[in-house]
Amino acid sequence: MPENESWEYSLCIPNDLRAVTISRRTLRLILTMHGLIRLVDVAELLATELVSNAVRHTKGPAALRVRWSAGVLRIGAWGADPEPPEPPRLLGQLAESEEGRGLALVRACADVWGWQLLARDGNRGKYVWCELAAAA
């Protein structure tokens, strides 16, 4: 795949936990079709965490966005809750915890991550994203 090729996909999803699996499988297909199979396993893990947070912690719709540009894959999830995400803890601190692993996994597996306030289709919310370099 040429490094200078750019593309973006967005998947609008309902507030339904089944959307997590649908998003993960859609992401796998996108990356496979674009010749990025080497990123699939880590990208699926990251997307699962981001989308499940967007669905679990809001009552409204959500969305998955996948973008490839300049050799970097950005995976993001928009959710209708505009509250900032809890800062991720270190994975070692979460051994006995039932929740709170999502962003810790994102921080551990992605090259960089962040979040921003973002309105979508008239709904206020936030967009949490992470990036993987092609060399990952």
VEXMAR-700079 format. One line per field, with one value per residue: y, x, z of N, C-alpha, C in turn; residue in one letter. Coordinates in pm, 1 decimal. Layout:
nY = [Y,...]
nX = [X,...]
nZ = [Z,...]
caY = [Y,...]
caX = [X,...]
caZ = [Z,...]
cY = [Y,...]
cX = [X,...]
cZ = [Z,...]
residuo = [A,...]
***
This chain:
nY = [-118.1,216.7,468.6,730.0,720.4,806.7,758.6,737.0,603.0,597.1,473.7,475.8,395.7,227.6,267.6,1.2,-295.8,-495.2,-356.2,-322.4,-560.8,-562.8,-329.5,-399.5,-616.2,-490.2,-307.4,-491.0,-593.0,-357.0,-292.7,-525.2,-522.8,-299.3,-380.1,-382.0,-584.6,-654.1,-478.4,-543.4,-704.3,-553.3,-314.3,-397.9,-461.3,-205.0,-57.9,-200.8,-139.8,143.3,177.7,24.1,170.2,408.6,319.3,198.3,404.1,603.6,720.1,761.0,764.5,637.4,638.2,497.6,584.2,546.5,617.8,648.7,793.5,931.0,707.6,642.9,500.9,604.2,548.2,605.6,677.2,813.7,933.5,1014.3,1133.9,1414.5,1436.2,1442.7,1165.9,930.6,958.2,726.1,448.9,275.6,-46.2,-244.5,-160.6,-236.0,-500.1,-643.4,-512.2,-469.2,-300.1,-20.7,-80.3,-23.7,236.5,219.7,0.6,107.5,321.0,170.6,17.9,178.1,420.5,687.5,868.9,1040.4,1284.9,1477.6,1736.5,1705.1,1767.5,1584.6,1537.6,1716.6,1631.4,1670.0,1564.0,1347.0,1268.5,1005.8,899.1,708.4,631.0,431.8,363.1,266.8,100.3,-41.2]
nX = [84.3,63.3,238.9,149.9,-118.2,-448.3,-737.8,-1069.6,-1312.9,-1639.2,-1856.3,-2173.2,-2328.2,-2573.9,-2683.1,-2598.2,-2473.0,-2403.8,-2304.7,-2036.6,-1904.9,-1981.1,-1853.0,-1583.0,-1548.4,-1604.4,-1392.6,-1177.5,-1227.7,-1200.1,-925.9,-802.1,-879.5,-742.4,-483.1,-354.0,-315.2,-130.9,-173.9,-415.7,-480.4,-398.3,-530.3,-799.5,-828.5,-790.9,-1002.1,-1220.5,-1208.6,-1242.0,-1492.4,-1663.2,-1651.3,-1771.7,-2030.9,-2115.2,-2102.4,-2278.1,-2605.4,-2695.1,-2649.7,-2353.0,-2027.4,-1785.0,-1472.2,-1232.5,-919.2,-667.8,-362.0,-66.4,89.0,-8.2,-245.4,-548.6,-778.8,-1094.8,-1357.5,-1672.6,-1889.1,-2198.5,-2162.6,-2032.4,-1849.3,-1514.9,-1288.7,-1195.2,-866.9,-628.0,-510.4,-210.0,-154.8,-69.1,-178.0,-436.7,-497.8,-680.7,-912.4,-1246.1,-1328.2,-1217.2,-999.1,-992.0,-897.0,-643.1,-537.4,-549.3,-368.0,-136.2,-102.1,-125.6,39.6,-3.4,-262.4,-576.4,-833.8,-1127.1,-1374.3,-1667.0,-1925.0,-2183.9,-2406.8,-2581.5,-2571.7,-2413.0,-2091.5,-1805.9,-1494.0,-1283.5,-964.5,-699.0,-368.6,-183.0,127.3,236.9,456.1,417.5]
nZ = [0.0,-88.4,89.5,70.2,13.6,110.5,312.8,452.3,672.1,812.5,1057.4,1163.5,1463.0,1666.5,2009.8,2133.4,2251.1,2070.1,1859.8,1904.1,1828.6,1558.3,1471.3,1516.2,1339.2,1096.8,1088.4,1065.6,807.3,651.5,696.0,599.3,328.1,245.7,257.8,505.1,691.4,886.5,1091.2,1198.5,1435.7,1666.3,1608.0,1614.1,1887.4,2001.5,1879.4,1979.0,2253.8,2246.8,2112.8,2275.1,2512.1,2422.0,2368.8,2611.0,2803.0,2734.9,2641.4,2395.3,2032.8,1863.0,1702.3,1481.0,1356.3,1106.8,986.2,741.0,680.8,557.6,633.6,885.3,1099.0,1219.8,1470.4,1592.0,1825.7,1854.8,2101.2,2267.8,2515.9,2663.8,2869.0,2995.9,2943.5,3201.1,3328.9,3206.0,3398.9,3500.5,3357.9,3537.6,3777.9,3759.1,3798.2,3965.4,3913.3,3793.4,3596.0,3390.3,3241.1,2970.2,2852.0,2957.4,2821.5,2563.5,2588.2,2638.4,2404.1,2174.7,1963.9,2017.9,2185.4,2236.6,2310.3,2227.3,2247.2,2055.5,1832.8,1674.6,1418.0,1543.1,1806.2,2113.3,2224.7,2271.6,2115.8,2111.0,2039.2,1880.1,1756.2,1523.3,1389.3,1062.1,1077.8,1305.7]
caY = [0.0,338.7,549.3,858.1,699.9,845.6,722.6,744.2,538.8,622.8,380.8,521.5,277.4,255.4,237.0,-141.4,-362.5,-572.7,-266.0,-339.5,-669.6,-516.6,-233.3,-472.4,-694.3,-393.3,-259.5,-598.8,-595.5,-236.7,-303.5,-634.2,-478.3,-197.7,-438.2,-350.3,-699.7,-658.0,-391.3,-582.9,-751.9,-441.5,-219.3,-452.6,-442.9,-63.2,-19.3,-262.5,-60.1,276.5,169.0,-23.5,285.0,501.8,260.7,171.7,522.1,702.8,669.2,795.7,696.4,644.1,621.5,456.6,647.7,486.6,701.4,618.7,909.3,945.3,591.1,634.7,460.5,664.4,483.5,688.4,650.6,926.0,898.8,1130.4,1187.7,1510.9,1437.8,1390.0,1029.5,916.9,932.8,583.1,407.5,176.0,-178.7,-316.5,-115.7,-278.9,-646.6,-693.0,-425.1,-519.4,-205.3,78.2,-129.2,19.6,338.7,173.5,-79.6,199.1,390.2,75.7,-42.6,277.3,512.2,810.4,872.6,1166.5,1302.8,1615.7,1757.3,1703.4,1749.1,1504.1,1535.8,1795.2,1576.2,1698.8,1443.4,1350.3,1179.2,949.8,843.2,662.8,613.7,328.1,385.5,150.0,14.7,-108.5]
caX = [0.0,143.9,233.8,81.7,-261.8,-529.6,-878.4,-1140.0,-1444.1,-1715.0,-1966.2,-2266.0,-2376.9,-2672.0,-2641.9,-2627.2,-2344.0,-2371.1,-2232.6,-1892.8,-1862.5,-1998.5,-1745.0,-1455.8,-1543.6,-1596.2,-1255.1,-1093.6,-1249.6,-1139.2,-779.9,-764.3,-897.2,-640.9,-350.3,-294.8,-345.6,-37.1,-224.6,-551.9,-500.8,-388.9,-636.5,-925.5,-828.4,-810.6,-1137.3,-1313.7,-1209.3,-1298.5,-1635.4,-1738.9,-1666.0,-1869.8,-2165.0,-2150.1,-2107.1,-2371.6,-2739.1,-2729.1,-2577.5,-2207.0,-1971.0,-1645.9,-1405.9,-1103.4,-853.3,-528.8,-299.5,78.2,143.3,-59.7,-385.0,-618.8,-904.5,-1162.2,-1497.6,-1750.0,-2002.5,-2281.2,-2128.6,-1924.5,-1758.9,-1380.5,-1266.1,-1108.3,-729.1,-595.4,-410.9,-117.0,-217.0,-34.1,-265.5,-573.0,-502.0,-801.7,-1023.9,-1345.3,-1338.8,-1111.1,-885.2,-1002.7,-800.5,-508.6,-495.4,-526.8,-241.0,-25.1,-87.8,-122.9,153.5,-50.4,-408.3,-626.9,-978.3,-1170.2,-1518.5,-1706.2,-2067.8,-2210.9,-2550.1,-2653.4,-2552.7,-2284.7,-2025.5,-1660.4,-1428.1,-1162.2,-891.9,-561.1,-299.6,-82.6,211.0,242.3,565.7,382.5]
caZ = [0.0,-91.1,212.2,47.9,-3.8,226.2,307.9,580.7,681.6,934.7,1078.6,1267.4,1533.2,1771.0,2146.6,2142.1,2268.7,1949.3,1769.6,1927.6,1740.0,1420.3,1445.4,1510.8,1214.5,987.3,1088.0,1010.3,663.0,594.6,697.5,510.1,189.9,217.0,268.5,634.9,778.0,999.1,1197.8,1234.8,1573.2,1760.7,1574.3,1665.8,2032.8,2029.3,1840.0,2074.1,2376.8,2222.3,2080.3,2391.3,2602.5,2365.1,2380.2,2751.2,2888.9,2683.2,2614.6,2257.4,1926.4,1864.3,1568.5,1465.8,1242.6,1076.3,885.2,704.3,617.8,578.7,701.1,1022.1,1113.2,1333.5,1505.3,1690.2,1855.1,1904.7,2185.5,2300.7,2647.2,2647.4,2984.2,2966.5,2991.5,3318.2,3285.9,3217.9,3498.8,3449.7,3354.8,3659.9,3885.9,3730.2,3800.1,4032.1,3879.4,3699.0,3486.1,3386.5,3162.6,2830.9,2812.5,2992.7,2706.4,2451.6,2613.7,2630.2,2271.4,2066.8,1964.0,2081.5,2196.1,2289.0,2301.0,2207.0,2238.5,1915.5,1807.7,1554.9,1385.2,1642.8,1940.5,2177.2,2272.2,2264.7,2021.5,2170.3,1926.2,1898.1,1629.6,1504.7,1271.2,974.4,1118.8,1432.1]
cY = [123.7,420.0,676.0,843.4,739.4,799.5,733.7,676.4,580.0,525.9,434.0,398.5,317.1,227.4,93.3,-212.5,-450.7,-488.4,-277.9,-447.8,-629.0,-420.2,-304.2,-548.9,-603.1,-339.5,-363.7,-603.1,-475.2,-252.4,-414.3,-589.1,-373.2,-249.7,-409.2,-462.1,-703.8,-570.7,-440.7,-618.8,-638.2,-341.6,-267.8,-435.0,-297.4,-18.4,-76.4,-180.2,74.8,271.6,120.6,87.1,380.7,449.8,244.8,298.1,633.4,638.0,693.3,717.6,711.5,627.0,575.4,527.9,585.0,569.0,656.1,740.4,912.2,829.7,572.9,598.1,527.1,594.6,570.4,647.3,777.1,870.4,1024.9,1190.3,1285.3,1515.7,1381.0,1246.8,1031.3,894.4,785.4,558.9,310.7,39.8,-257.7,-280.3,-170.5,-429.4,-701.2,-614.4,-488.6,-427.3,-107.0,36.1,-69.8,120.2,302.3,85.6,8.1,269.3,296.8,28.2,57.4,362.1,642.4,801.3,1008.8,1171.1,1449.2,1620.8,1765.8,1680.9,1670.4,1499.5,1607.4,1744.4,1614.9,1568.9,1459.4,1243.5,1135.8,872.9,791.2,640.3,500.5,362.3,255.8,52.6,-64.1,-257.8]
cX = [88.3,126.2,151.1,-67.7,-334.4,-673.0,-937.1,-1275.8,-1507.6,-1831.4,-2050.8,-2328.6,-2479.4,-2612.8,-2682.9,-2492.3,-2306.1,-2292.9,-2081.2,-1838.8,-1873.8,-1886.9,-1611.0,-1443.4,-1536.7,-1453.9,-1161.2,-1106.4,-1183.4,-987.4,-730.7,-772.0,-793.7,-498.1,-278.2,-320.1,-253.3,-82.5,-356.3,-566.8,-497.8,-501.8,-772.1,-935.6,-859.1,-952.5,-1241.1,-1322.6,-1275.7,-1449.0,-1715.4,-1754.5,-1772.4,-2011.9,-2206.1,-2174.5,-2195.8,-2507.2,-2779.3,-2648.0,-2426.6,-2158.0,-1826.5,-1590.7,-1267.5,-1041.4,-709.4,-473.6,-152.6,137.3,98.5,-207.8,-441.7,-752.7,-969.3,-1306.4,-1560.3,-1864.3,-2072.3,-2252.4,-2012.1,-1825.5,-1622.2,-1366.4,-1178.8,-966.0,-694.4,-491.8,-314.7,-182.7,-188.2,-121.9,-407.2,-592.5,-630.5,-926.5,-1116.4,-1361.2,-1224.0,-989.5,-879.8,-898.0,-659.1,-453.3,-465.6,-393.0,-122.0,1.2,-76.5,4.1,118.9,-203.1,-448.4,-778.4,-1007.4,-1321.8,-1555.3,-1856.1,-2084.0,-2361.5,-2632.5,-2641.2,-2415.4,-2222.7,-1875.4,-1611.7,-1297.3,-1092.5,-754.4,-500.8,-198.1,-2.9,217.9,350.3,534.5,374.2]
cZ = [0.0,36.8,193.3,20.8,124.9,204.3,448.4,567.7,813.6,939.4,1193.4,1330.6,1640.1,1908.7,2176.4,2151.4,2149.2,1849.2,1787.1,1834.9,1593.8,1382.4,1429.0,1379.6,1092.2,975.6,1027.2,858.0,594.8,585.5,604.8,364.3,149.4,237.2,399.0,736.5,899.1,1116.2,1257.9,1382.1,1675.1,1734.7,1625.6,1816.7,2067.5,1995.4,1935.5,2201.1,2355.8,2196.7,2200.7,2494.5,2551.4,2381.5,2526.2,2832.8,2835.2,2663.5,2470.2,2156.3,1944.1,1720.8,1579.2,1344.3,1228.8,963.9,865.5,633.5,656.4,659.5,844.8,1017.1,1237.4,1349.0,1611.5,1709.3,1911.9,1987.4,2232.1,2438.5,2633.5,2764.7,2946.7,3016.6,3116.5,3268.8,3305.1,3326.5,3432.2,3456.3,3481.2,3777.8,3871.7,3740.5,3859.6,3994.5,3775.9,3579.5,3491.9,3305.4,3022.6,2788.7,2853.7,2880.5,2585.5,2469.3,2596.5,2487.2,2156.4,2076.3,2035.8,2089.5,2250.1,2277.3,2278.3,2209.3,2092.1,1905.7,1678.3,1535.4,1492.5,1784.9,1993.3,2223.4,2268.2,2169.7,2086.1,2058.9,1967.3,1760.6,1637.7,1379.2,1192.9,1016.9,1245.9,1415.7]
residuo = [M,P,E,N,E,S,W,E,Y,S,L,C,I,P,N,D,L,R,A,V,T,I,S,R,R,T,L,R,L,I,L,T,M,H,G,L,I,R,L,V,D,V,A,E,L,L,A,T,E,L,V,S,N,A,V,R,H,T,K,G,P,A,A,L,R,V,R,W,S,A,G,V,L,R,I,G,A,W,G,A,D,P,E,P,P,E,P,P,R,L,L,G,Q,L,A,E,S,E,E,G,R,G,L,A,L,V,R,A,C,A,D,V,W,G,W,Q,L,L,A,R,D,G,N,R,G,K,Y,V,W,C,E,L,A,A,A,A]
***
